[in-house]
Amino acid sequence: MRAEPDIDLVALRDILRHRCGRDVTRLRFILKGIDSWSYVAEVRDGSRVFVKLCEPTRPDAPRRRGAELPLMTALADLGL
């Protein structure tokens, strides 16, 4: 189980608004996960979305940055 990361939640809400079109009013940390951090995001329209943050890759690791964005964008477009 992981502790909540020390991140700027206002910046995370801005990212979710600009990249995913979600106007998040509240983030609730979920105390589960081994290799990631999870939140339930409450959206202004009353819906909720699941947000998963992964550790940044090490400089010597193969680059995957952005590899999941097409899938995430498609899911967001479907409202999932």
C-alpha positions, 0 to 999 in steps of 0.5 A, a space after each residue: 500500500 502506498 502513501 499519498 504522493 507529495 504532488 500539487 493537486 491543483 496542477 493535477 486538476 489543471 492537467 485533467 481539465 486541459 488534457 482530458 476535458 474534466 473539470 475536477 472539483 475534488 480528488 480523493 486518494 485511494 489507499 491501494 496500489 503497489 506500483 501506482 497512486 490512484 484517485 477518484 476525481 469528482 467532476 463538476 457535472 456530478 460524474 466521477 472518474 478514476 485517475 491513476 498516476 504512475 511513477 516516472 520512468 528512470 532515465 536509463 529505462 526504455 521510453 514509454 512516455 505517452 504510450 497510453 495516451 491514445 487509449 486514455 483519450 479514447 476512453 475519455 471520449 467515451 465518458 469512461 
